[in-house]
Amino acid sequence: MLRYALKKFLYGLAVMAGVVVVVFILFNILPGDPARMTMGQRSDVSSLEAVRKEFGLDKSKPVQFFLYLNDLSPIGFHENTAEAREKYHYVKLFSVGENVLALKLPYLRRSYQTKRDVTAILSETVPNTFILALTAIIFATIIGVFLGVLSAIHKDTWVDKAANSFAILGISAPSFFAGIIIAWLFGFVLSDYTGLNMSGSLYSYDPFKGEIMTWKNLWLPMLTLGLRPLAIIVQLTRSAMLDVLAQDYIRTARAKGLGRNAIIYKHALKNALNPVITAISGWFASLLAGSFFVEYIFGYNGLGRTTVNALEMSDFPVVMGSILFIALVFVIINILVDVLYAFVDPRVKLA
């Protein structure tokens, strides 16, 4: 088991290394001068050169790439100065000439626009996106399993056809399209009845109470983000339930006189949830990444909206940091799921 987990961990490192290379190359061939974007179009030459030097943009691309890897690596070479210690928050291992080999957290650099650390920016927005993704997958799981079971036990009736039609509609509708329709319908047309707004973030400012959580602003983006996984879960649950209900032990349970609810919820549903759990584990990471346009449509202050705004302003460090974070989430979840499968199911080859 330990060897299997280590192998998956090394695969994850290889994937992250590939993502780092692709992200760096992609955002260094895009047109535009980050220094001029930071200082404005009317900046003088000396100011632009100072900004380029500050961000390391005056060096060749290979040197910039090496410095970027050095910043991202948990172990790197840095200057032995108070400024470097404050910037990287490193723990010195040993000296190498005038520099030190240090242990630190990955440094995602600073925003071109706000000059703030990208890590600080992400730490403010990631929790909001995590709450949105978590509530969306919980909503999708509860409603999806319920509709899937209902569809299976009422096979070929109007209930089954209605659930299948809803699932097909949910899969077919892109999130940005569904978000616009949901925002217009529930946040504008029916706003007097729903009490919901077309846009708004999880936190709002009250002049008397300060910053407060506005839970109603979570409903519409949660519904939009959870629509596609809900549709998938409905179909998976229906298919798995139909397979389980056709098994011999279910017929035996019926022959013994067990009640319908006991057969469905205590025996059939328990064994039908394996593919649903697999879908949930994969969809949660996808929701974190798929929240970009949903957050932008509803004005929800999360990782997606921050990344889209940064991309509009060519604030590449923020965009690169967001992409690396999403990639890291995918890698970690996939490793955990693979190891969990190997632990639970002995048929998985531990090699």
C-alpha positions as CSV (number, residue, x, y, z in Angstrom):
1,M,0.0,0.0,0.0
2,L,2.8,2.4,0.9
3,R,4.6,1.7,-2.4
4,Y,1.4,2.2,-4.3
5,A,0.7,5.5,-2.6
6,L,4.3,6.7,-3.3
7,K,4.0,5.7,-6.9
8,K,0.8,7.8,-7.2
9,F,2.5,10.7,-5.4
10,L,5.4,10.6,-7.9
11,Y,2.9,10.6,-10.8
12,G,1.2,13.6,-9.2
13,L,4.5,15.4,-9.1
14,A,5.2,14.7,-12.7
15,V,1.8,16.0,-13.7
16,M,2.3,19.2,-11.7
17,A,5.7,19.7,-13.3
18,G,4.1,19.4,-16.7
19,V,1.4,21.9,-15.7
20,V,4.1,24.4,-14.5
21,V,6.0,24.1,-17.7
22,V,2.9,24.6,-19.9
23,V,1.6,27.5,-17.8
24,F,4.9,29.3,-17.9
25,I,5.3,28.9,-21.6
26,L,1.7,29.9,-22.3
27,F,1.7,33.1,-20.3
28,N,5.2,34.1,-21.6
29,I,4.3,34.0,-25.3
30,L,1.2,36.1,-24.9
31,P,1.4,39.6,-26.2
32,G,1.7,42.6,-23.9
33,D,4.2,44.2,-21.5
34,P,3.4,43.5,-17.9
35,A,5.5,46.5,-16.8
36,R,3.5,48.8,-19.0
37,M,0.2,47.2,-17.8
38,T,1.3,47.9,-14.2
39,M,2.5,51.4,-14.6
40,G,0.2,52.6,-17.3
41,Q,0.7,53.7,-20.9
42,R,2.3,57.1,-20.1
43,S,5.0,55.8,-17.8
44,D,8.6,56.9,-18.5
45,V,11.4,54.5,-19.5
46,S,13.2,54.5,-16.2
47,S,10.0,53.6,-14.3
48,L,9.3,50.7,-16.7
49,E,12.8,49.4,-16.4
50,A,12.5,49.5,-12.6
51,V,9.3,47.5,-12.7
52,R,10.8,45.0,-15.1
53,K,13.7,44.5,-12.7
54,E,11.4,44.2,-9.7
55,F,9.5,41.4,-11.4
56,G,12.5,39.8,-13.0
57,L,11.2,40.6,-16.5
58,D,14.5,42.1,-17.6
59,K,16.1,38.6,-17.7
60,S,16.1,36.0,-20.5
61,K,13.2,33.5,-20.6
62,P,15.3,30.5,-19.5
63,V,16.5,32.5,-16.5
64,Q,12.9,33.6,-15.7
65,F,11.8,30.0,-15.9
66,F,14.5,28.8,-13.5
67,L,13.6,31.6,-11.1
68,Y,10.0,30.7,-11.4
69,L,10.7,27.1,-10.5
70,N,12.9,28.2,-7.6
71,D,10.0,30.3,-6.3
72,L,7.5,27.4,-6.6
73,S,9.8,24.7,-5.2
74,P,9.4,24.0,-1.4
75,I,13.2,23.9,-1.3
76,G,15.1,26.7,-3.1
77,F,18.1,29.0,-3.2
78,H,17.5,32.6,-1.9
79,E,19.4,35.6,-0.7
80,N,20.4,35.7,2.9
81,T,18.8,39.0,3.6
82,A,16.0,40.3,5.8
83,E,14.0,41.3,2.7
84,A,14.2,37.8,1.2
85,R,13.3,36.2,4.6
86,E,10.2,38.4,4.8
87,K,9.3,37.8,1.2
88,Y,9.6,34.0,1.1
89,H,9.2,33.2,4.9
90,Y,11.8,30.5,4.5
91,V,13.6,28.3,7.1
92,K,17.4,28.2,6.4
93,L,18.9,24.8,5.9
94,F,22.5,25.8,5.2
95,S,24.5,28.5,3.5
96,V,25.7,28.3,-0.1
97,G,28.1,31.2,-0.6
98,E,26.1,34.4,-0.2
99,N,22.8,32.6,-0.6
100,V,21.1,29.9,1.5
101,L,19.3,26.7,0.7
102,A,16.0,27.2,2.4
103,L,12.7,25.3,3.2
104,K,9.6,27.3,2.4
105,L,6.1,27.3,1.0
106,P,5.7,27.8,-2.7
107,Y,5.8,31.4,-3.6
108,L,3.3,32.4,-6.3
109,R,4.7,35.9,-6.7
110,R,2.8,39.2,-6.6
111,S,0.0,40.7,-8.6
112,Y,1.0,43.1,-11.4
113,Q,-2.0,45.3,-10.6
114,T,-2.3,45.3,-6.8
115,K,1.3,44.3,-5.9
116,R,-0.2,41.9,-3.3
117,D,1.0,38.4,-2.9
118,V,-1.0,36.0,-5.1
119,T,-1.2,33.5,-2.1
120,A,-3.0,36.2,-0.1
121,I,-5.4,36.9,-2.9
122,L,-6.2,33.2,-3.3
123,S,-6.6,32.7,0.4
124,E,-9.4,35.3,0.4
125,T,-11.3,33.8,-2.6
126,V,-10.7,30.0,-2.4
127,P,-12.9,29.5,0.7
128,N,-15.8,31.2,-1.0
129,T,-15.4,28.9,-4.1
130,F,-15.0,25.9,-1.8
131,I,-18.3,26.7,0.0
132,L,-20.0,27.1,-3.4
133,A,-18.6,23.8,-4.8
134,L,-19.4,21.9,-1.6
135,T,-23.0,23.1,-1.3
136,A,-23.5,22.5,-5.1
137,I,-22.2,18.9,-4.8
138,I,-24.3,18.2,-1.7
139,F,-27.4,19.7,-3.4
140,A,-26.7,17.6,-6.5
141,T,-26.1,14.4,-4.5
142,I,-29.3,14.6,-2.4
143,I,-31.6,15.6,-5.2
144,G,-29.9,13.4,-7.8
145,V,-30.0,10.2,-5.7
146,F,-33.6,10.9,-4.8
147,L,-34.7,11.4,-8.4
148,G,-32.6,8.4,-9.5
149,V,-34.2,6.1,-7.0
150,L,-37.6,7.4,-7.8
151,S,-37.0,6.9,-11.5
152,A,-35.8,3.3,-11.0
153,I,-38.7,2.2,-8.9
154,H,-41.2,3.8,-11.3
155,K,-39.5,2.5,-14.5
156,D,-41.2,3.4,-17.8
157,T,-43.8,5.6,-16.1
158,W,-44.3,9.3,-16.4
159,V,-42.1,9.8,-13.3
160,D,-39.2,7.9,-15.0
161,K,-39.7,9.9,-18.3
162,A,-39.8,13.2,-16.4
163,A,-36.6,12.4,-14.4
164,N,-34.8,11.3,-17.6
165,S,-35.9,14.5,-19.5
166,F,-34.6,16.6,-16.6
167,A,-31.3,14.8,-16.6
168,I,-30.9,15.2,-20.4
169,L,-31.7,18.9,-20.1
170,G,-29.2,19.4,-17.3
171,I,-26.4,17.7,-19.2
172,S,-27.1,19.6,-22.4
173,A,-27.3,23.1,-20.9
174,P,-23.9,24.7,-20.6
175,S,-23.3,26.4,-17.2
176,F,-23.0,29.9,-18.7
177,F,-26.3,29.5,-20.5
178,A,-28.1,27.9,-17.5
179,G,-26.7,30.7,-15.2
180,I,-28.1,33.5,-17.4
181,I,-31.5,31.8,-17.5
182,I,-31.6,31.0,-13.8
183,A,-30.4,34.5,-12.8
184,W,-33.0,36.2,-15.1
185,L,-35.9,33.9,-14.0
186,F,-35.3,33.6,-10.2
187,G,-33.4,36.8,-9.6
188,F,-35.4,39.2,-11.8
189,V,-38.8,37.8,-13.0
190,L,-39.7,36.0,-9.8
191,S,-37.5,38.1,-7.4
192,D,-40.6,39.4,-5.6
193,Y,-41.4,35.8,-4.6
194,T,-38.0,34.3,-4.2
195,G,-36.3,37.3,-2.5
196,L,-33.1,36.5,-4.5
197,N,-30.8,38.8,-6.4
198,M,-29.4,38.4,-9.9
199,S,-25.9,38.9,-8.5
200,G,-24.1,39.2,-5.2
201,S,-21.3,37.6,-3.2
202,L,-21.3,35.5,-0.1
203,Y,-20.1,38.4,2.0
204,S,-21.7,41.8,1.9
205,Y,-21.0,45.0,3.8
206,D,-23.5,46.4,6.3
207,P,-22.8,49.9,7.5
208,F,-23.8,49.0,11.1
209,K,-22.7,45.3,11.4
210,G,-19.7,45.4,9.0
211,E,-19.0,42.4,6.8
212,I,-21.8,39.8,7.0
213,M,-22.6,36.5,5.3
214,T,-25.4,36.8,2.8
215,W,-26.5,33.2,2.3
216,K,-29.3,34.0,-0.2
217,N,-26.6,35.0,-2.7
218,L,-25.4,31.4,-2.6
219,W,-28.6,29.8,-3.9
220,L,-28.6,30.7,-7.6
221,P,-24.9,30.0,-8.3
222,M,-25.2,26.8,-6.3
223,L,-28.2,25.7,-8.4
224,T,-26.4,26.6,-11.6
225,L,-23.1,24.9,-10.6
226,G,-24.9,21.8,-9.3
227,L,-27.2,21.3,-12.3
228,R,-24.8,19.2,-14.5
229,P,-23.5,16.8,-11.7
230,L,-27.2,16.4,-10.5
231,A,-28.2,15.2,-14.0
232,I,-25.3,12.8,-14.1
233,I,-26.1,11.5,-10.6
234,V,-29.7,10.9,-11.6
235,Q,-28.7,8.7,-14.5
236,L,-26.0,6.8,-12.6
237,T,-28.4,6.1,-9.6
238,R,-31.2,5.0,-11.9
239,S,-28.9,2.7,-13.9
240,A,-27.2,1.2,-10.8
241,M,-30.6,0.8,-9.0
242,L,-32.1,-1.1,-11.9
243,D,-29.1,-3.4,-12.0
244,V,-29.2,-4.1,-8.3
245,L,-33.0,-4.6,-8.2
246,A,-32.6,-7.3,-10.8
247,Q,-30.2,-9.3,-8.6
248,D,-31.1,-12.6,-7.0
249,Y,-30.7,-11.5,-3.4
250,I,-33.3,-8.7,-4.0
251,R,-35.7,-11.3,-5.3
252,T,-34.9,-13.5,-2.2
253,A,-35.6,-10.5,0.0
254,R,-39.0,-10.0,-1.7
255,A,-39.8,-13.7,-1.3
256,K,-39.1,-13.5,2.4
257,G,-41.7,-10.8,2.8
258,L,-39.5,-7.7,3.4
259,G,-41.2,-4.4,2.9
260,R,-40.6,-2.3,-0.2
261,N,-38.8,0.5,1.7
262,A,-36.5,-1.9,3.5
263,I,-35.6,-3.6,0.2
264,I,-34.9,-0.3,-1.6
265,Y,-33.2,1.8,1.0
266,K,-31.4,-0.9,3.2
267,H,-30.3,-3.3,0.5
268,A,-30.6,-2.0,-3.0
269,L,-29.5,1.7,-2.5
270,K,-26.5,0.8,-0.4
271,N,-25.0,-1.4,-3.1
272,A,-26.0,1.0,-5.9
273,L,-24.1,4.0,-4.5
274,N,-20.6,2.9,-5.6
275,P,-20.7,4.6,-9.0
276,V,-22.3,7.6,-7.5
277,I,-19.5,8.0,-5.0
278,T,-17.0,7.8,-7.8
279,A,-18.8,10.5,-9.7
280,I,-19.0,12.8,-6.6
281,S,-15.2,12.5,-6.0
282,G,-14.5,13.5,-9.6
283,W,-17.1,16.2,-9.9
284,F,-16.1,18.1,-6.7
285,A,-12.7,18.9,-8.2
286,S,-14.4,19.8,-11.5
287,L,-16.8,22.2,-9.7
288,L,-13.9,24.1,-8.2
289,A,-12.5,24.6,-11.7
290,G,-15.9,25.0,-13.4
291,S,-17.1,27.8,-11.1
292,F,-15.2,30.4,-13.3
293,F,-18.1,31.6,-15.5
294,V,-20.8,30.9,-12.9
295,E,-19.1,33.2,-10.4
296,Y,-18.6,35.8,-13.1
297,I,-22.3,35.7,-14.1
298,F,-23.6,36.0,-10.6
299,G,-20.9,38.5,-9.4
300,Y,-19.9,35.9,-6.7
301,N,-16.5,36.8,-5.3
302,G,-14.5,33.6,-5.6
303,L,-11.6,32.0,-7.3
304,G,-13.3,32.0,-10.7
305,R,-14.3,35.6,-10.8
306,T,-10.9,36.7,-9.5
307,T,-9.2,34.7,-12.2
308,V,-11.4,36.0,-15.0
309,N,-10.9,39.6,-13.8
310,A,-7.1,39.0,-13.6
311,L,-7.2,37.6,-17.1
312,E,-9.0,40.7,-18.4
313,M,-6.3,42.9,-16.9
314,S,-3.5,40.6,-18.0
315,D,-2.5,40.1,-14.4
316,F,-0.7,36.9,-15.2
317,P,0.7,36.0,-11.8
318,V,-2.8,35.7,-10.4
319,V,-4.0,33.7,-13.4
320,M,-1.0,31.4,-13.2
321,G,-1.4,30.9,-9.5
322,S,-5.1,30.1,-9.9
323,I,-4.4,27.5,-12.6
324,L,-1.7,25.8,-10.5
325,F,-4.0,25.7,-7.5
326,I,-6.8,24.0,-9.5
327,A,-4.3,21.6,-11.0
328,L,-3.0,20.7,-7.5
329,V,-6.6,20.1,-6.3
330,F,-7.2,17.7,-9.2
331,V,-4.0,15.8,-8.5
332,I,-4.6,15.5,-4.8
333,I,-8.2,14.3,-5.2
334,N,-7.2,11.8,-7.9
335,I,-4.4,10.4,-5.7
336,L,-6.7,10.1,-2.6
337,V,-9.4,8.4,-4.7
338,D,-6.9,5.9,-6.2
339,V,-5.4,5.1,-2.8
340,L,-8.9,4.8,-1.3
341,Y,-9.9,2.4,-4.1
342,A,-6.8,0.3,-3.5
343,F,-7.5,0.2,0.2
344,V,-11.2,-0.7,-0.1
345,D,-11.2,-2.9,-3.1
346,P,-8.5,-5.7,-3.0
347,R,-9.1,-6.3,-6.7
348,V,-7.2,-3.1,-7.5
349,K,-3.6,-4.0,-8.5
350,L,-1.2,-2.4,-6.1
351,A,1.7,-2.0,-8.5
